[in-house]
Amino acid sequence: MDLSVKIGRLKLKNPVTVASGTFGYAEEFKELVNLEGLGAIITKTITKEPRLGNAAPRLAETSSGMLNAIGLQNEGLDNFLKVKLPKLKKIGTKIIVSVSANSAQEFIYCVKQLEDSGVEAIELNLSCPNIKYAKLAKTNKAKARIFAQVAGDTYTLVNALAKKTNTVLIAKLSPNVTDITEIALAAQKAGADALSLVNTFSAMAIDIDTHRPRLANVSGGLSGPAIKPIAVKMVYDVAQAVKIPIIGMGGIMNADDAIEFIIAGAAAVSVGTANFVNPGISMEVIEGIKNYCKKKKLKNIKQLIGTLKR
């Protein structure tokens, strides 16, 4: 059975990846997961300079998911290149490095440094709801918003990067928009090789005893089972609009969830919050997809992608 898929020019041995921010830099899971068996590892987001992230508390459990406002805490690009990347290269599966910045110039700098270090694919985190980005589009008079909330900003940034690198570029989009297909089309037109969707939903929780928010940042990003039906719908909508591959994510807790995303049009999936509950879940999802394909007598995972009947 052929479970391999292509994300742009990047060929994965199977369609299951682990979502940025939920798997660290893989070192943390090496005793618990067959890392080589993953389709790809998407690293925790890195930035040019080290970031301490937001103030604590930064995590809050909800009835059907998790709120986080970590704020992209990381040791910075130089540390990643010197310490983390050499270890990642030894794993034996594809590595997709997640990158964020607050300007096009910083994005270009990070992407070029990573490309020069042999990184094959980069996920552009244009959509973290827990930090503020600089504005790009001159017509945008509103306060600074994340790049993936404005089609013009998305196009300007992705196009600037596409002109500077041959690395596979995957634009990670935000669900916190009026029409995600508009943003997806802008990313495709700008030269993105693939899309990741969706990032977390902006949300908040309140402590009714203290009348204070449960997160020091007031709001954060909601992930987990609660967002899956909305994420599946967004993947479906975008798959109808674009021609580039989609990595679908949002509340995948088992193989059936992953298969829903694939039927909706995702070429690959990312397991996120479930890693905190069951560190071995990604392996179970791979096995579940394999068994499903056998049951359906499919010889190739591509026979499953985008097969929703209407």
N, C-alpha and C positions, 0 to 999 in steps of 0.2 A: 504494500500500500504506500502510495506516494503522498506524504503529508507536507511536502516542501511548498513554499510560497515565495513570491518575489515582492519585495517592497522597493520599488524603483529598481536600481541595479543590485540591490542587496538580496541575496538568496538565503532564506531561512530554512533549516531542516524540518521545522514544523511551525504552525501558526501561533504558538503560545509564547508570549513574552511576559516579563514582569514590569509593572508600571513604575515610573520614576517616583522616588520618594518613599517607596514602600519596601524596597529591597536593599537599601543602602548602596554599597559598591560591591555587592555579592559576597565579600569576605565574611560578612556576618552570618551568611546562610550556608557556607561551604560544608559544615558538618551535618546539615539537615536536608539538603537538596542536592540531587545530581545536577550540578550546574551545567555540565556539558550537554545534558539532555534537553535544555531549554532551546526554544527557537532563537531567542535573543534576550540579552539582559539590557534593560534601559536603566542607566545609572541615575542616582540622585542628582538633581540639578546642580550644576556648578556655575559660578560667576567669575569674572576676571579677578576681583579682589575677595578676600575672605568676608563672610557675613556671619554675624552672631545670631541673626534671625530676630523674631519678635519676642517680646517679654512673655514670661509665664504667668498664668497657665496657657498652654498652647494647644492642648487636646481636650476634647470633651465628648463623652459617649452620648449617643442619642438612642431612642427606642429602636431605630432601624438603620443605624449607620454611625459615622464618626465625623466630628467636626475637628478640623485642624487649622491652625494659623502659625505654622512653623516659621514661615517667612524666608524660605530658601537658605537656611543655615548651612554653611559649607566652608571648607578650608581654603577655597580659592583655586584658580586655574593652575598656578605653578605647583602647588602641592599635589593636585590631581595628576599632572603630567609626570612628576617625579616619583610619587609614592603609589598611587592607586592604579594608574593605567598599566604599568608593567605587570601587576598582578592580574588584572583583568585580561590582558592579552594571553595569559597562560591557560585560561579556562577551557578553551576548545569550542566556544560557540561565538555567535556574532555579538558584538558590543555596540550599542547605540548610546551615545553620550548626550545627555540632556543639558542644555545650555540656556542661560537667561542673562539678560543685560538690560540696562535702561536707556540705551541709545544704539543706533545702527553701527556707530564706530566701534563700540565695545563688542557687539555681536560679531562684527567682521574680524576683530582682533582674535577673539576666542576661537572662532571657527577656523581661521587660518592656522593658528597654533595647533589645534587638534588635527587638522588635515596633515600638517607637516610631521606630526607624530604618528601618522599611520591610521588614524581613526577613519573607518569606512562610512559611518552614518551618524548624523547628528539630529536629535530631536530639538527643535526650537521651541522652548517654553515661552510662548507668547501670551499665556493665559493664566498664570498664577493669580488667584484672587486676593492673595494676602500681602502683596506689595504694590507700590505705585510705580508706573513706568512714565518716562518722558513722552511728550507728544511728538508725533512725526508729521502728521498731515497739517499743513498750514491753515486749512479750512476748519480745523477742529478748534472751536472757541471754548469748549468746555474744559473742566479741570482735567488733569492728567488721568488717562484711563489705560487699561492694558491694551497692548497692540491688537489683540485678537477681537476686540470689541468694535473696531472701526475698520471697514473694508479697505479704505485708503491707506491707513497705517500698516495693515497687514501686507498689502501689495508693495508699498514702498520698501519695507524692511526685507521681505523675502526676496524681492527682485534685486536689491542691493547685494544680498548674500549670494544669490544664484549666479551673479556676474563675477563673483570673486573666488568661487570654489567649485571643485568637481566632486566634493563629498555629497553623498545622498542626504538631502534635506527633507526632514519630516516636520511639518508645521503642526504644533499642538494647539487645538482650538478651544475656545471657551463656550460653555453652554449658556452663559449669562448675556445673551444677545437676543435681538428680536427675530432675526432670520439667519441661522447658522450657514445656510447654503450660500448666502451672499458672501460671507467671509471665506468659505471654502473655495468658491469660484475665484475670488481675488488671489488666494494663495496659489491655486493651480495656475492661473494666468501669469503670476509673478515668477513661476519656475519651481515651485515645490515639487518634489518627487513623490511625496505621499503626505497623508494627513493622520494625526492622532486625535481622536475625539471619543469621549469628551473629558475635559478637566472637571474639577469639582464645581459644585453649585454654591454660590454665595448664600450663606445661611448664618443663623445665630441661635443661641440658647440663653435663657435667663434663669438665674437662681432666684426662686420666688421668696426665699427667706431673707436674702440680703438685698434683693432688687438690683443686683449687679449682673452683668453678662458673665457667662461661664468662661469666656475667653478674654484675656487681657486686651486682645486686639478688637474686642467687641464682636466682630463677625469673623467668619472663617470659611473654609471650603467643606461642603458636605459630600461624603463619599459613602460607599456601602450599598446594601440591597435597596434602600429607598430610591436611589436614582436610576436603577437599571432600566425600568420601562421607558423613562424619558430619554435615556442615553441610546437605547435601541432605536427609538423613533428618530432621533437625530442622525444616527448612522444611516438608517434607511433613507431619510430625506437627502442627505449629502451624497449617498451612493447613486441616487437617481440623477444627480446634477453634475458630478465630476467623473473624470476618466482615470484619475490616478488612484492608487491603492489607499485603503483606509485601515488603520489599526484601531479597532473598536475597544472601548473600555468604559467602565462605570458600573460597579456593583456585581461583578462576576464572582460568584461564590462556589460554582461547580461547573462541570462540563456542559450541562444543559444550558446554563446561562451563556457560556461561550458560543455554543452552537447557534443560539438565537442571534447573536451579533453577526455570525458568519452568514447565516441565511438572509439576514437583513442587508448584507452587502460588504461586510468587513473581510478583508483578505487575511487579517491576523487579529489577535486580541491581546489585551494586556490585563493581567491579574494584579489587583492593587490591594485594597483594604483586607481582602481575604488572607493575604500573607501574614497579617498580624494575628489572625485567629488560628490558622493552620499553616505553618511554614512550608509544608509539603504539598499545598494545594495545587501548585502549578503542574507538578508531576501527575496528580490525579486528573487534572483537566486534560492533559495530553493523552493519557490512557483512555479517558472517557470519549474524547473525540475519535480516537482510533477505533474503539469498540462500536461507536455509532456508525462510522463509515462502513465497518464490516457488516453490521446489521442491515444497512441500507444497500449493501453490495456496491459501494462506491470504490473505485480503484484509485481515485485521485481527489484530494481535498478541494481542488478547483471545481469539481462537479457539484459542490455544496454551496459555494460562494454566490450570494445574491439570488437564491432560488425561491424567494417568497412567492407564493401563489396568491392571486387576487381574483 
